[in-house]
Amino acid sequence: MATKETLKTCKKGHQYYKSSDCPTCPVCEEERKPKGSFLALIGAPARRALERENIKTLEDLSKWSEKEIINLHGMGPGTIPKLKEALKDNGLSFKS
């Protein structure tokens, strides 16, 4: 059964189709995506979860345990390996 998508318009005037009640505009999210940061490696829900906790750098991330990060709303299963790799590449790791 196909899900019906609804045409929506965000506050900035971008039009997009969504099949859920999620109000997030994909155009605005792409514009917000950080360039050249580890946050660019992960999906928008995970990025917003880290931003809610004021985690903006890998140094900030290294102050958290893997379990704490996994438990944040918005973290998907594919995010943790990407974060681990980014930490490792910079000589850091999750808090023990």
C-alpha positions as YAML, in Angstrom:
chain: A
units: angstrom
residues:
- id: 1
  name: MET
  ca: [0.00, 0.00, 0.00]
- id: 2
  name: ALA
  ca: [1.48, 3.35, -1.02]
- id: 3
  name: THR
  ca: [1.60, 6.14, 1.52]
- id: 4
  name: LYS
  ca: [-0.05, 9.35, 0.43]
- id: 5
  name: GLU
  ca: [2.27, 12.33, 0.42]
- id: 6
  name: THR
  ca: [1.05, 15.83, 1.14]
- id: 7
  name: LEU
  ca: [2.47, 19.00, -0.37]
- id: 8
  name: LYS
  ca: [3.72, 21.24, 2.42]
- id: 9
  name: THR
  ca: [5.27, 24.70, 2.51]
- id: 10
  name: CYS
  ca: [7.77, 25.74, 5.19]
- id: 11
  name: LYS
  ca: [8.10, 29.18, 6.77]
- id: 12
  name: LYS
  ca: [10.75, 30.12, 4.19]
- id: 13
  name: GLY
  ca: [8.43, 29.21, 1.32]
- id: 14
  name: HIS
  ca: [10.06, 25.93, 0.24]
- id: 15
  name: GLN
  ca: [7.57, 23.38, -1.02]
- id: 16
  name: TYR
  ca: [8.09, 19.68, -0.37]
- id: 17
  name: TYR
  ca: [6.12, 16.45, -0.08]
- id: 18
  name: LYS
  ca: [5.87, 14.49, 3.17]
- id: 19
  name: SER
  ca: [3.94, 11.36, 4.07]
- id: 20
  name: SER
  ca: [4.18, 12.03, 7.80]
- id: 21
  name: ASP
  ca: [3.31, 14.86, 10.19]
- id: 22
  name: CYS
  ca: [7.01, 15.72, 10.49]
- id: 23
  name: PRO
  ca: [7.30, 19.50, 10.01]
- id: 24
  name: THR
  ca: [10.99, 19.43, 9.02]
- id: 25
  name: CYS
  ca: [11.63, 20.95, 5.60]
- id: 26
  name: PRO
  ca: [14.28, 18.93, 3.70]
- id: 27
  name: VAL
  ca: [15.46, 22.04, 1.84]
- id: 28
  name: CYS
  ca: [16.00, 23.98, 5.08]
- id: 29
  name: GLU
  ca: [17.74, 20.96, 6.63]
- id: 30
  name: GLU
  ca: [20.15, 20.74, 3.71]
- id: 31
  name: GLU
  ca: [20.88, 24.46, 4.01]
- id: 32
  name: ARG
  ca: [21.55, 24.02, 7.75]
- id: 33
  name: LYS
  ca: [23.87, 21.05, 7.22]
- id: 34
  name: PRO
  ca: [27.33, 22.00, 8.49]
- id: 35
  name: LYS
  ca: [30.08, 21.87, 5.92]
- id: 36
  name: GLY
  ca: [33.46, 20.48, 6.95]
- id: 37
  name: SER
  ca: [32.33, 19.31, 10.40]
- id: 38
  name: PHE
  ca: [31.85, 15.80, 11.76]
- id: 39
  name: LEU
  ca: [28.17, 16.77, 12.03]
- id: 40
  name: ALA
  ca: [27.99, 16.70, 8.22]
- id: 41
  name: LEU
  ca: [28.67, 12.94, 8.34]
- id: 42
  name: ILE
  ca: [25.43, 12.08, 10.15]
- id: 43
  name: GLY
  ca: [21.73, 12.38, 9.43]
- id: 44
  name: ALA
  ca: [19.65, 15.37, 10.43]
- id: 45
  name: PRO
  ca: [17.82, 13.71, 13.38]
- id: 46
  name: ALA
  ca: [21.13, 12.65, 14.94]
- id: 47
  name: ARG
  ca: [22.69, 16.05, 14.24]
- id: 48
  name: ARG
  ca: [19.76, 17.80, 15.91]
- id: 49
  name: ALA
  ca: [20.08, 15.45, 18.91]
- id: 50
  name: LEU
  ca: [23.73, 16.44, 19.36]
- id: 51
  name: GLU
  ca: [22.93, 20.12, 18.84]
- id: 52
  name: ARG
  ca: [20.22, 19.93, 21.55]
- id: 53
  name: GLU
  ca: [22.96, 18.78, 23.94]
- id: 54
  name: ASN
  ca: [25.32, 21.55, 22.74]
- id: 55
  name: ILE
  ca: [27.73, 19.00, 21.24]
- id: 56
  name: LYS
  ca: [29.39, 21.00, 18.49]
- id: 57
  name: THR
  ca: [32.91, 19.56, 18.33]
- id: 58
  name: LEU
  ca: [34.55, 16.16, 18.59]
- id: 59
  name: GLU
  ca: [36.05, 17.32, 21.87]
- id: 60
  name: ASP
  ca: [32.52, 17.94, 23.17]
- id: 61
  name: LEU
  ca: [31.47, 14.49, 21.92]
- id: 62
  name: SER
  ca: [34.42, 12.80, 23.66]
- id: 63
  name: LYS
  ca: [33.04, 13.94, 27.03]
- id: 64
  name: TRP
  ca: [30.05, 11.63, 26.56]
- id: 65
  name: SER
  ca: [29.86, 7.84, 26.76]
- id: 66
  name: GLU
  ca: [28.67, 5.81, 23.80]
- id: 67
  name: LYS
  ca: [25.65, 4.69, 25.84]
- id: 68
  name: GLU
  ca: [24.69, 8.30, 26.62]
- id: 69
  name: ILE
  ca: [24.84, 9.21, 22.93]
- id: 70
  name: ILE
  ca: [22.87, 6.13, 21.82]
- id: 71
  name: ASN
  ca: [20.11, 7.08, 24.25]
- id: 72
  name: LEU
  ca: [19.60, 10.54, 22.74]
- id: 73
  name: HIS
  ca: [16.35, 10.85, 20.81]
- id: 74
  name: GLY
  ca: [17.19, 10.89, 17.11]
- id: 75
  name: MET
  ca: [20.26, 8.64, 17.17]
- id: 76
  name: GLY
  ca: [19.99, 5.90, 14.57]
- id: 77
  name: PRO
  ca: [21.96, 2.63, 14.53]
- id: 78
  name: GLY
  ca: [24.21, 3.80, 11.68]
- id: 79
  name: THR
  ca: [25.30, 6.94, 13.49]
- id: 80
  name: ILE
  ca: [27.50, 5.48, 16.23]
- id: 81
  name: PRO
  ca: [30.03, 3.84, 13.86]
- id: 82
  name: LYS
  ca: [30.40, 7.16, 12.00]
- id: 83
  name: LEU
  ca: [30.94, 9.03, 15.26]
- id: 84
  name: LYS
  ca: [33.45, 6.44, 16.51]
- id: 85
  name: GLU
  ca: [35.41, 6.72, 13.27]
- id: 86
  name: ALA
  ca: [35.45, 10.53, 13.40]
- id: 87
  name: LEU
  ca: [36.66, 10.42, 17.02]
- id: 88
  name: LYS
  ca: [39.34, 7.81, 16.20]
- id: 89
  name: ASP
  ca: [40.56, 9.81, 13.19]
- id: 90
  name: ASN
  ca: [41.18, 12.72, 15.56]
- id: 91
  name: GLY
  ca: [42.82, 10.72, 18.36]
- id: 92
  name: LEU
  ca: [39.72, 10.78, 20.55]
- id: 93
  name: SER
  ca: [37.16, 8.30, 21.83]
- id: 94
  name: PHE
  ca: [33.91, 8.19, 23.76]
- id: 95
  name: LYS
  ca: [34.19, 8.62, 27.54]
- id: 96
  name: SER
  ca: [34.59, 5.27, 29.33]
...
